Amino acid sequence: MQTTKLKGKITADRRLMVEIPREIRPGAVDVILLSPGRDKPARRRARRRQAHPAFGIWAKRTDITDSAAFAARLRRRLETRTDGNHRD
């Protein structure tokens, strides 16, 4: 099977107009159309979710200078607990 990429146009009466190179032999072909999609419909705004009560819980703590590192330490401690209450 030979694959050839061609550019064409779809007319108002729904016909495909395309120039076929001479090296393509006459006969049946499979056609795959790649056309620009429709404009996306306007997205509805999502309802604003209620903030989780724990959001900002560390905001006023002065001992936490790097919140990402602090959270990583907490996770690591949780994952290495030996009291049987750790999560897998």
C-alpha positions in Angstrom: 0.0 0.0 0.0 1.3 3.4 -0.9 0.7 6.4 1.3 0.6 9.9 -0.2 -0.3 13.1 1.6 -2.3 15.6 -0.5 -3.9 19.0 0.3 -7.4 19.6 -1.0 -10.6 21.5 -0.5 -14.1 20.6 0.4 -16.6 22.6 -1.6 -19.9 24.0 -0.4 -21.7 21.2 -2.1 -19.7 18.7 0.0 -17.2 17.5 -2.7 -13.5 16.9 -2.2 -11.3 18.7 -4.6 -7.8 17.4 -4.9 -5.1 17.2 -7.5 -3.8 13.7 -7.9 -0.1 13.3 -9.0 0.5 11.2 -12.2 2.4 8.5 -10.3 -0.8 7.5 -8.5 -2.5 4.8 -10.5 -6.2 4.9 -11.0 -8.4 2.7 -8.8 -10.1 2.6 -5.4 -8.5 4.6 -2.5 -9.1 5.1 1.2 -9.4 8.7 2.2 -8.6 10.1 5.7 -9.6 13.7 6.2 -7.7 15.9 8.6 -9.6 19.2 9.0 -9.5 21.9 11.6 -12.0 21.3 14.3 -15.0 23.5 15.2 -14.5 26.4 17.5 -14.8 25.1 21.0 -18.0 26.1 22.7 -17.6 28.6 25.5 -16.9 26.8 28.8 -19.2 27.4 31.6 -17.5 28.6 34.7 -17.3 26.0 37.4 -18.9 26.8 40.7 -16.3 28.1 43.2 -15.7 25.3 45.6 -15.7 25.9 49.3 -12.1 26.1 50.6 -11.0 23.2 52.7 -10.8 24.2 56.4 -7.2 23.2 56.5 -6.2 25.5 53.7 -3.7 28.0 54.9 -3.2 26.3 58.2 0.6 26.9 58.1 0.3 30.5 56.8 1.2 32.2 60.2 3.8 29.7 61.3 7.3 31.3 61.4 9.2 28.0 61.8 8.2 26.8 58.3 10.3 28.7 55.7 9.9 26.1 52.9 6.4 24.7 52.9 7.2 22.1 50.1 10.1 20.7 52.1 8.1 20.7 55.3 5.2 18.8 53.6 7.8 16.3 52.1 9.2 15.7 55.6 5.7 15.0 57.0 5.0 12.6 54.2 8.3 10.8 54.7 7.6 10.5 58.4 4.1 9.1 57.7 5.5 6.6 55.2 8.1 5.3 57.7 5.9 5.0 60.8 6.4 1.8 62.7 3.4 2.0 65.0 1.2 0.1 62.6 -0.8 3.2 61.6 1.0 4.0 58.3 -0.8 4.0 55.0 0.3 1.9 52.0 
